């Protein structure tokens, strides 16, 4: 297996030269668990750690290596390696989270995977089917420069009529996104999925726990390399079988990444990323009467007109407003966020006081 088979290309080689890392070997991060990494290149696979200097100079989670990264390494005996630097990323999927970072502070973002070509966004028909959730995943993918593809899984649970209805909903809401109808039970969609897999390209599977990500990857691998479990009968929720991000290499070529299930898809995107995800709305916004139109009440708003005339799906519009609010908040500085929370607290206190006076 060559580095090119692992996804290495001119982009990474050019940046390696610009950073003066030509004397180091390169390898790809294939798994991460509690600060320990496994890296792989044409020479083999190594257990790797970052340097103390890297830990000291890192100011955010994005400064640390992530699954999918290409890194410069120094090989040591006994299949050990030291990570010297992370090469610039071609694409990156990240989400907002509240997990504690290594320095004790709350991270603003969590990197899901890097240097991804296609993100398979998976929902199953039996428990978590939701068009708005698809849209959130699309926002994550497109903001990071990754092409999303829908996988509607477990279609064997639907009648032909029910499946036609679901497909019509998806095609109407997301006419620009390709759709794969899949089932590991009936085998539907597996050949369609394999057609996407190209040697040297990287694919990640995103979705809630229990939607069948690991089962589909096992089918691609041709063996049960990943443990799977049934959905909980008491809660109806998927169980977190996948606990770490892991890269797998297919015999047919191509690389896939399995991710732990995501129950809350918090956004970590910019306003520009939102416009990419809602390009139809972004184009309409340019036709609004006012440059600073909020698209909620202003006269001459092209978007409100489109919703009224059913030119724009109302639920898509409402989801856009929700995500725009999150993106606006994400763009605020820490001080601005604290002030916004303080002002909101004062508003709540005032409202409660007025209610008591009314009583």
NUROVO-661781 format. One line per field, with one value per residue: x, y, z of N, C-alpha, C in turn; residue number from 0. Coordinates in steps of 0.02 Angstrom, whole numbers, plus 50000, padded with zeros to 5 digits. Layout:
NUROVO-661781
n_X = X ...
n_Y = Y ...
n_Z = Z ...
ca_X = X ...
ca_Y = Y ...
ca_Z = Z ...
c_X = X ...
c_Y = Y ...
c_Z = Z ...
resi = NUM ...
This chain:
NUROVO-661781
n_X = 50042 50032 50076 49993 49883 49834 49782 49866 49920 49960 49929 49958 50094 50151 50126 50198 50327 50331 50326 50447 50470 50530 50628 50569 50470 50304 50140 49976 49845 49758 49682 49621 49634 49606 49716 49816 49885 49867 49963 49985 50081 50164 50264 50222 50130 50112 50122 50091 50138 50113 50229 50294 50312 50219 50099 50111 50108 49986 49829 49696 49574 49581 49712 49771 49815 49699 49588 49617 49705 49860 50024 50190 50319 50435 50511 50527 50608 50525 50401 50357 50321 50351 50251 50283 50229 50073 50007 49934 49755 49648 49509 49382 49278 49182 49106 49006 49032 49022 49122 49256 49415 49591 49659 49573 49474 49317 49298 49270 49243 49231 49330 49276 49321 49455 49515 49423 49331 49198 49048 48945 48787 48686 48525 48402 48250 48169 48179 48247 48218 48223 48205 48258 48368 48450 48482 48559 48673 48716 48754 48865 48951 48964 49013 49140 49194 49160 49078 48911 48815 48662 48612 48479 48433 48393 48282 48208 48111 48002 47849 47823 47752 47766 47904 47918 47854 47941 48056 48013 47993 48126 48187 48116 48147 48287 48347 48472 48555 48628 48550 48550 48467 48463 48494 48553 48499 48418 48507 48493 48549 48686 48773 48759 48817 48949 48990 49025 49146 49314 49483 49606 49528 49434 49306 49177 49062 48918 48801 48663 48672 48642 48589 48646 48776 48900 48866 48846 48975 49041 48986 49044 49175 49171 49173 49146 49212 49186 49106 48933 48774 48605 48469 48417 48287 48213 48230 48229 48335 48492 48634 48796 48902 49018 49154 49269 49348 49386 49486 49463 49520 49475 49461 49421 49474 49492 49449 49371 49289 49231 49121 49083 48911 48811 48711 48666 48675 48773 48811 48960 48991 49022 48946 48963 48977 48847 48777 48825 48768 48634 48607 48505 48422 48517 48541 48416 48413 48490 48405 48323 48242 48308 48478 48522 48427 48332 48252 48133 48026 48029 47971 47966 48048 48126 48136 48034 47928 47944 47918 47784 47726 47745 47857 47971 48010 47925 47966 48100 48141 48115 48203 48322 48323 48338 48465 48541 48533 48610 48732 48760 48775 48885 48983 49006 49116 49196 49173 49065 48971 48955 48901 48783 48717 48705 48621 48509 48478 48440 48328 48242 48228 48163 48044 47989 47965 47868 47764 47733 47685 47574 47496
n_Y = 49940 50107 50280 50360 50277 50287 50411 50519 50666 50794 50915 50897 50864 50980 51072 51013 51035 51176 51200 51157 51023 50918 50826 50736 50587 50552 50518 50448 50488 50360 50318 50375 50390 50450 50541 50463 50400 50310 50290 50279 50231 50203 50121 50055 50032 50133 50166 50321 50480 50653 50791 50866 51003 51032 51011 51113 51230 51224 51297 51270 51139 51110 51122 51004 50838 50745 50611 50562 50662 50711 50690 50744 50637 50558 50405 50278 50143 49982 49999 50129 50306 50483 50624 50762 50873 50938 50925 51051 51052 50984 50969 50980 50915 50974 51000 51093 51082 51039 50981 50953 51022 50980 51073 51104 51195 51233 51166 51248 51186 51021 50911 50805 50730 50737 50792 50733 50663 50628 50634 50520 50538 50469 50410 50312 50227 50190 50256 50384 50471 50624 50774 50900 50868 50804 50917 50989 50907 50919 51052 51047 50966 51035 51158 51123 51092 50970 50846 50800 50648 50566 50428 50327 50218 50044 50015 49903 49892 49963 49980 49971 50083 50170 50190 50255 50375 50428 50443 50537 50647 50674 50702 50813 50907 50908 50926 50932 50840 50679 50518 50366 50216 50099 49935 49820 49700 49658 49686 49790 49934 49918 49891 50012 50096 50050 50094 50224 50219 50253 50218 50282 50388 50464 50424 50466 50411 50475 50499 50465 50360 50187 50190 50113 50130 50063 49933 49944 49978 49861 49776 49830 49801 49665 49581 49556 49670 49774 49792 49774 49825 49800 49918 49999 49923 49979 50119 50154 50212 50217 50116 50158 50084 50104 50185 50256 50355 50280 50223 50130 50015 49972 49823 49841 49960 50131 50223 50217 50298 50264 50336 50383 50382 50529 50621 50751 50874 50993 51150 51216 51325 51452 51607 51613 51479 51436 51498 51427 51303 51331 51378 51415 51499 51595 51654 51711 51804 51908 51980 52048 52195 52270 52282 52234 52141 52035 51933 51901 51988 52101 52222 52189 52080 51953 51819 51791 51816 51710 51601 51625 51611 51479 51444 51420 51297 51294 51234 51214 51346 51389 51307 51357 51485 51447 51386 51492 51579 51507 51509 51646 51668 51587 51660 51765 51847 51784 51875 51947 51845 51818 51940 51940 51831 51885 51995 51927 51858 51965 52005 51894 51897 52019 51993 51893 51967 52057 51969 51927 52047 52061 51958
n_Z = 50000 49953 49996 49921 49902 50028 50027 50008 49922 49796 49860 49997 49989 49933 50036 50137 50092 50093 50229 50270 50303 50242 50280 50363 50383 50318 50380 50406 50518 50589 50694 50853 51027 51181 51178 51127 50976 50821 50679 50501 50360 50201 50244 50358 50515 50660 50837 50905 50976 51018 51030 51182 51165 51067 51135 51230 51152 51088 51068 51052 51020 50885 50854 50882 50821 50717 50671 50507 50475 50397 50450 50499 50545 50661 50654 50777 50870 50890 50829 50860 50858 50840 50830 50737 50670 50607 50448 50340 50323 50200 50195 50325 50450 50579 50741 50857 51031 51207 51279 51396 51370 51347 51423 51523 51494 51412 51254 51099 50981 50908 50821 50697 50586 50465 50302 50213 50078 50041 50135 50207 50253 50370 50406 50487 50443 50545 50668 50684 50581 50505 50426 50453 50532 50439 50365 50455 50465 50333 50333 50419 50342 50216 50256 50290 50169 50114 50017 50039 50049 50050 50148 50165 50279 50323 50244 50219 50313 50274 50180 50001 49960 50069 50064 49941 49973 50071 49994 49900 49984 50023 49899 49860 49960 49961 49824 49764 49820 49819 49839 49929 49948 50072 50145 50258 50282 50172 50074 49988 49900 49928 49822 49754 49847 49846 49723 49742 49803 49784 49747 49856 49898 50033 50148 50261 50387 50452 50583 50697 50845 50819 50690 50595 50543 50570 50534 50396 50356 50391 50294 50180 50206 50203 50310 50487 50561 50646 50800 50828 50896 50950 50942 51092 51180 51281 51280 51148 51088 51001 51042 51098 51013 50933 50995 50973 50846 50694 50561 50413 50288 50128 50029 49900 49872 49927 50077 50234 50370 50529 50646 50815 50870 50848 50948 50971 50854 50856 50786 50712 50627 50501 50446 50310 50280 50308 50206 50098 50122 50114 49981 49891 49968 49999 49875 49849 49953 49908 49833 49916 49983 50081 50132 50255 50290 50394 50361 50423 50451 50373 50250 50075 50076 49993 50025 50119 50035 49945 50027 50058 49932 49913 49847 49913 50029 50182 50304 50279 50271 50405 50473 50423 50482 50617 50614 50568 50676 50768 50702 50700 50836 50860 50795 50878 50995 51146 51250 51200 51196 51333 51373 51300 51359 51488 51466 51423 51539 51623 51554 51573 51712 51728 51660 51740 51854 51810 51784 51913 51967 51888 51932
ca_X = 50000 50072 50046 49939 49825 49810 49752 49916 49920 50004 49913 49996 50166 50170 50127 50254 50387 50326 50338 50515 50467 50553 50673 50528 50421 50235 50095 49907 49813 49704 49638 49640 49600 49634 49781 49862 49868 49898 49975 50000 50108 50183 50311 50191 50086 50149 50091 50123 50120 50137 50282 50274 50310 50155 50048 50120 50091 49918 49781 49628 49571 49598 49785 49793 49799 49634 49584 49616 49761 49927 50071 50261 50338 50500 50502 50567 50606 50466 50340 50338 50336 50336 50220 50319 50187 50013 50004 49871 49699 49612 49439 49376 49211 49185 49043 49009 49021 49037 49169 49314 49475 49648 49681 49522 49423 49271 49314 49218 49227 49259 49344 49250 49370 49486 49536 49369 49304 49125 49018 48882 48743 48642 48468 48363 48179 48129 48182 48271 48208 48207 48234 48299 48432 48490 48506 48613 48732 48739 48789 48931 48992 48978 49056 49209 49216 49148 49015 48868 48772 48612 48596 48419 48449 48341 48222 48170 48058 47948 47815 47844 47719 47799 47970 47908 47838 48002 48101 47985 48008 48197 48203 48085 48182 48358 48353 48541 48594 48616 48518 48558 48420 48504 48473 48600 48458 48399 48563 48478 48592 48756 48810 48760 48866 49016 49007 49055 49212 49369 49547 49640 49479 49415 49234 49158 48992 48893 48731 48650 48685 48589 48561 48676 48839 48950 48843 48859 49048 49057 48968 49095 49237 49161 49182 49121 49269 49161 49052 48869 48725 48537 48442 48389 48215 48181 48232 48223 48395 48548 48686 48860 48949 49079 49173 49325 49350 49431 49491 49466 49543 49435 49496 49402 49504 49456 49458 49309 49297 49173 49120 49032 48847 48802 48640 48651 48718 48786 48848 49019 49001 49021 48889 48978 48960 48775 48755 48841 48721 48567 48622 48443 48403 48570 48529 48355 48427 48520 48350 48284 48244 48358 48540 48526 48363 48337 48208 48082 47968 48039 47936 48011 48093 48117 48130 47966 47883 47951 47882 47713 47705 47763 47916 48021 47980 47921 48006 48170 48152 48117 48266 48374 48324 48366 48537 48571 48540 48667 48793 48771 48801 48952 49029 49019 49174 49178 49145 48999 48926 48940 48856 48718 48686 48688 48562 48452 48461 48404 48262 48203 48212 48113 47982 47961 47940 47806 47713 47712 47645 47511 47457
ca_Y = 50000 50169 50338 50383 50235 50312 50477 50573 50695 50853 50966 50884 50866 51050 51104 50984 51070 51245 51202 51134 50958 50867 50776 50690 50544 50572 50463 50471 50469 50312 50313 50417 50372 50480 50572 50416 50395 50261 50321 50228 50253 50148 50077 50017 50066 50150 50201 50387 50533 50719 50815 50911 51070 51039 51018 51178 51285 51217 51342 51245 51070 51106 51120 50935 50793 50713 50556 50587 50708 50690 50718 50729 50595 50526 50336 50253 50070 49948 50027 50191 50366 50548 50670 50826 50927 50920 50960 51086 51008 50999 50978 50963 50916 50987 51019 51127 51037 51068 50937 50985 51013 50956 51124 51115 51240 51202 51175 51276 51139 50953 50887 50739 50698 50784 50768 50689 50679 50621 50617 50484 50558 50411 50406 50251 50241 50165 50291 50454 50504 50694 50814 50954 50840 50797 50983 51007 50871 50949 51114 51028 50941 51086 51210 51097 51077 50899 50832 50754 50601 50538 50357 50311 50148 49999 50024 49841 49899 50002 49955 50006 50148 50211 50207 50305 50438 50454 50464 50599 50700 50690 50732 50880 50951 50910 50905 50933 50790 50610 50476 50294 50178 50042 49888 49765 49639 49639 49699 49847 49992 49906 49901 50084 50124 50031 50133 50288 50208 50258 50209 50344 50436 50451 50431 50457 50394 50517 50487 50448 50290 50139 50197 50061 50150 50009 49874 49957 49973 49789 49748 49852 49765 49594 49543 49592 49700 49821 49765 49809 49806 49820 49977 49984 49912 50020 50191 50165 50245 50174 50108 50182 50029 50137 50233 50296 50363 50229 50220 50062 50013 49923 49785 49869 50026 50180 50225 50238 50315 50255 50385 50372 50414 50598 50632 50822 50899 51064 51178 51258 51349 51524 51630 51593 51408 51430 51517 51372 51250 51355 51421 51441 51555 51647 51690 51751 51858 51964 52017 52083 52268 52297 52244 52201 52106 51976 51883 51880 52032 52162 52228 52181 52023 51905 51752 51786 51811 51643 51555 51638 51585 51408 51434 51396 51255 51331 51202 51229 51416 51393 51276 51405 51536 51417 51376 51559 51604 51472 51533 51714 51662 51558 51711 51813 51835 51759 51931 51961 51792 51829 51998 51919 51791 51930 52033 51881 51846 52023 52003 51843 51922 52072 51962 51860 52020 52083 51918 51929 52107 52049 51913
ca_Z = 50000 49947 50029 49878 49919 50092 50018 50000 49855 49785 49909 50059 49974 49925 50102 50174 50070 50116 50301 50282 50336 50194 50311 50403 50349 50328 50396 50416 50581 50574 50753 50910 51089 51242 51167 51094 50906 50777 50614 50450 50296 50157 50279 50412 50562 50721 50893 50903 51022 50999 51073 51236 51138 51031 51187 51262 51107 51062 51102 51041 50998 50814 50847 50893 50765 50717 50623 50439 50465 50377 50497 50492 50603 50668 50674 50832 50874 50917 50797 50893 50819 50870 50782 50738 50645 50570 50384 50328 50306 50138 50217 50396 50477 50651 50770 50921 51087 51272 51314 51425 51331 51385 51470 51573 51470 51365 51183 51057 50927 50910 50754 50683 50541 50418 50236 50190 50011 50042 50199 50201 50308 50376 50451 50477 50435 50601 50732 50689 50517 50517 50372 50482 50554 50378 50346 50501 50444 50270 50351 50444 50287 50165 50285 50290 50101 50101 49982 50075 50014 50096 50151 50204 50295 50348 50202 50218 50362 50245 50120 49940 49959 50121 50040 49889 50006 50101 49940 49872 50032 50019 49834 49859 50007 49945 49754 49741 49857 49797 49890 49925 49989 50091 50197 50265 50285 50104 50029 49945 49902 49941 49759 49741 49893 49824 49663 49764 49833 49737 49780 49876 49924 50102 50159 50330 50399 50507 50600 50766 50865 50801 50622 50553 50512 50576 50495 50325 50345 50392 50229 50132 50223 50190 50372 50545 50596 50696 50840 50823 50946 50934 50974 51158 51179 51331 51264 51076 51064 50982 51092 51072 51002 50912 51047 50949 50773 50668 50488 50386 50219 50092 49977 49835 49869 49966 50150 50268 50441 50571 50699 50867 50855 50871 50965 50961 50801 50867 50729 50723 50559 50490 50405 50242 50275 50307 50139 50053 50135 50092 49924 49863 50009 49993 49812 49858 49999 49870 49800 49968 49977 50127 50135 50321 50301 50438 50330 50472 50453 50334 50185 50019 50086 49940 50054 50146 49977 49917 50072 50050 49867 49913 49805 49960 50080 50245 50355 50262 50291 50478 50494 50405 50535 50677 50605 50562 50744 50797 50669 50725 50905 50855 50771 50931 51038 51213 51289 51173 51217 51403 51378 51274 51411 51543 51445 51422 51609 51647 51522 51606 51780 51720 51639 51799 51899 51781 51793 51983 51975 51854 51975
c_X = 50044 50039 49988 49876 49793 49780 49801 49915 49963 49991 49956 50071 50190 50175 50182 50319 50388 50344 50408 50518 50491 50596 50634 50485 50351 50194 50026 49881 49755 49659 49666 49600 49637 49705 49833 49838 49899 49903 49997 50030 50129 50229 50280 50147 50123 50103 50127 50096 50146 50190 50255 50269 50243 50098 50050 50096 50019 49870 49709 49631 49593 49674 49813 49778 49730 49635 49575 49674 49822 49976 50143 50283 50412 50488 50551 50565 50539 50401 50312 50355 50318 50308 50252 50276 50127 50013 49936 49817 49665 49538 49436 49302 49216 49116 49055 48995 49040 49085 49228 49376 49533 49672 49627 49467 49376 49292 49255 49196 49259 49269 49318 49298 49397 49503 49487 49346 49228 49102 48952 48840 48687 48586 48431 48289 48139 48130 48202 48263 48184 48243 48278 48366 48478 48522 48563 48678 48760 48779 48859 48978 49012 49021 49128 49234 49205 49080 48973 48828 48726 48611 48534 48422 48388 48276 48181 48112 47997 47913 47838 47814 47751 47868 47966 47894 47900 48050 48078 47999 48080 48214 48174 48124 48256 48370 48425 48584 48577 48592 48531 48508 48453 48471 48525 48563 48443 48456 48551 48529 48666 48799 48814 48812 48937 49038 49039 49127 49266 49435 49580 49593 49457 49342 49220 49082 48969 48819 48725 48669 48626 48562 48593 48740 48889 48930 48856 48934 49070 49041 49019 49160 49232 49171 49159 49179 49246 49104 48989 48822 48657 48520 48409 48313 48178 48177 48220 48283 48449 48599 48753 48909 49017 49097 49233 49318 49404 49428 49499 49484 49510 49477 49480 49434 49462 49463 49394 49324 49230 49177 49070 48968 48843 48728 48620 48700 48727 48829 48909 49038 48997 48959 48900 48961 48886 48748 48770 48789 48651 48576 48561 48421 48453 48560 48468 48369 48456 48466 48306 48293 48299 48419 48546 48462 48374 48293 48155 48019 47971 47997 47987 48061 48077 48105 48060 47915 47884 47915 47807 47686 47721 47819 47973 47985 47983 47965 48081 48187 48159 48182 48325 48380 48355 48442 48574 48582 48600 48733 48810 48802 48872 49004 49045 49083 49150 49146 49075 48948 48906 48891 48786 48681 48664 48624 48500 48429 48421 48333 48216 48181 48158 48045 47949 47931 47873 47750 47687 47667 47576 47465 47427
c_Y = 50062 50225 50366 50341 50257 50382 50535 50599 50758 50907 50957 50888 50937 51086 51076 51020 51142 51251 51176 51068 50901 50813 50725 50646 50572 50509 50492 50446 50423 50299 50357 50395 50401 50505 50526 50405 50333 50294 50266 50263 50192 50098 50034 50059 50075 50177 50267 50434 50599 50741 50860 50983 51083 51050 51088 51235 51281 51260 51319 51173 51061 51104 51050 50893 50763 50657 50584 50634 50673 50726 50701 50692 50577 50455 50317 50177 50045 49979 50087 50249 50428 50593 50739 50885 50898 50959 50995 51039 51032 51011 50959 50967 50924 51007 51054 51078 51072 51025 50977 50970 50991 51008 51142 51162 51204 51217 51205 51226 51071 50931 50816 50700 50750 50750 50716 50711 50678 50602 50583 50501 50505 50425 50341 50267 50227 50209 50365 50493 50576 50736 50870 50929 50828 50864 51006 50971 50899 51012 51099 51008 50996 51141 51188 51078 51006 50889 50783 50709 50570 50462 50349 50236 50111 50005 49960 49843 49935 49964 49995 50076 50195 50234 50260 50373 50469 50481 50530 50658 50723 50726 50802 50930 50961 50888 50899 50879 50719 50567 50402 50262 50112 49998 49832 49698 49614 49647 49757 49903 49980 49914 49974 50118 50111 50071 50200 50280 50207 50253 50276 50398 50414 50468 50423 50446 50433 50502 50471 50376 50246 50145 50148 50080 50093 49948 49884 49952 49900 49756 49768 49815 49691 49550 49587 49619 49746 49789 49807 49782 49831 49885 49958 49977 49956 50094 50205 50200 50195 50172 50125 50124 50058 50191 50276 50302 50317 50229 50148 50066 49956 49887 49812 49937 50075 50171 50250 50250 50304 50303 50365 50409 50484 50610 50705 50850 50974 51091 51217 51287 51424 51542 51611 51520 51396 51447 51463 51316 51268 51403 51451 51503 51612 51687 51736 51812 51919 52006 52053 52158 52298 52251 52205 52164 52043 51919 51857 51924 52090 52163 52221 52124 51969 51834 51742 51780 51741 51592 51563 51608 51511 51392 51406 51357 51290 51300 51213 51300 51422 51362 51321 51459 51510 51410 51442 51589 51572 51497 51603 51712 51634 51609 51763 51796 51810 51814 51948 51908 51800 51887 51980 51877 51834 51969 51989 51865 51903 52025 51954 51867 51975 52043 51927 51910 52046 52033 51918 51989 52098 52006 51950
c_Z = 50000 49986 49987 49890 49985 50088 50010 49929 49852 49837 49972 50046 49966 49993 50146 50156 50095 50190 50320 50318 50292 50224 50353 50358 50361 50342 50408 50483 50565 50634 50808 50971 51148 51232 51137 51022 50874 50709 50565 50389 50256 50192 50333 50456 50628 50774 50901 50956 50997 51048 51129 51212 51103 51081 51217 51218 51080 51103 51095 51017 50926 50803 50856 50830 50773 50665 50553 50423 50436 50422 50478 50555 50602 50693 50729 50832 50902 50892 50835 50847 50858 50816 50790 50716 50609 50505 50377 50302 50242 50152 50291 50416 50553 50676 50836 50976 51151 51312 51341 51383 51376 51436 51521 51552 51422 51294 51147 51004 50940 50838 50746 50639 50493 50352 50208 50121 50010 50112 50186 50263 50313 50426 50436 50477 50497 50663 50729 50624 50529 50465 50398 50505 50494 50361 50391 50481 50379 50285 50377 50387 50239 50192 50286 50221 50079 50067 50022 50028 50066 50090 50195 50216 50324 50310 50197 50268 50334 50189 50060 49938 50010 50097 49986 49919 50037 50048 49909 49919 50027 49954 49829 49902 49987 49873 49729 49773 49832 49855 49877 49973 50006 50144 50200 50268 50215 50054 49982 49955 49911 49878 49740 49784 49869 49763 49681 49785 49779 49775 49795 49902 49993 50113 50233 50335 50461 50520 50674 50781 50843 50731 50573 50518 50511 50535 50421 50310 50346 50325 50176 50143 50206 50251 50430 50587 50652 50734 50832 50876 50924 50969 51040 51154 51228 51312 51191 51046 51045 51038 51060 51065 50981 50963 51026 50873 50745 50592 50466 50311 50182 50039 49908 49823 49910 50041 50181 50341 50476 50629 50752 50849 50885 50885 50955 50911 50811 50810 50753 50656 50556 50450 50332 50230 50272 50237 50088 50060 50112 50034 49892 49901 50004 49929 49817 49902 49964 49837 49851 49961 50020 50132 50200 50339 50344 50412 50379 50470 50404 50269 50129 50027 50035 49969 50083 50090 49948 49961 50063 49985 49859 49863 49847 50015 50148 50299 50342 50283 50367 50504 50479 50459 50599 50672 50598 50631 50779 50768 50692 50795 50905 50835 50824 50968 51106 51255 51266 51194 51290 51412 51353 51326 51470 51527 51445 51494 51639 51618 51557 51676 51777 51703 51698 51847 51876 51789 51865 51996 51944 51897 52034
resi = 0 1 2 3 4 5 6 7 8 9 10 11 12 13 14 15 16 17 18 19 20 21 22 23 24 25 26 27 28 29 30 31 32 33 34 35 36 37 38 39 40 41 42 43 44 45 46 47 48 49 50 51 52 53 54 55 56 57 58 59 60 61 62 63 64 65 66 67 68 69 70 71 72 73 74 75 76 77 78 79 80 81 82 83 84 85 86 87 88 89 90 91 92 93 94 95 96 97 98 99 100 101 102 103 104 105 106 107 108 109 110 111 112 113 114 115 116 117 118 119 120 121 122 123 124 125 126 127 128 129 130 131 132 133 134 135 136 137 138 139 140 141 142 143 144 145 146 147 148 149 150 151 152 153 154 155 156 157 158 159 160 161 162 163 164 165 166 167 168 169 170 171 172 173 174 175 176 177 178 179 180 181 182 183 184 185 186 187 188 189 190 191 192 193 194 195 196 197 198 199 200 201 202 203 204 205 206 207 208 209 210 211 212 213 214 215 216 217 218 219 220 221 222 223 224 225 226 227 228 229 230 231 232 233 234 235 236 237 238 239 240 241 242 243 244 245 246 247 248 249 250 251 252 253 254 255 256 257 258 259 260 261 262 263 264 265 266 267 268 269 270 271 272 273 274 275 276 277 278 279 280 281 282 283 284 285 286 287 288 289 290 291 292 293 294 295 296 297 298 299 300 301 302 303 304 305 306 307 308 309 310 311 312 313 314 315 316 317 318 319 320 321 322 323 324 325 326 327 328 329 330 331 332 333 334 335 336 337 338 339 340 341 342 343 344 345 346 347 348 349 350 351 352 353 354 355 356 357 358
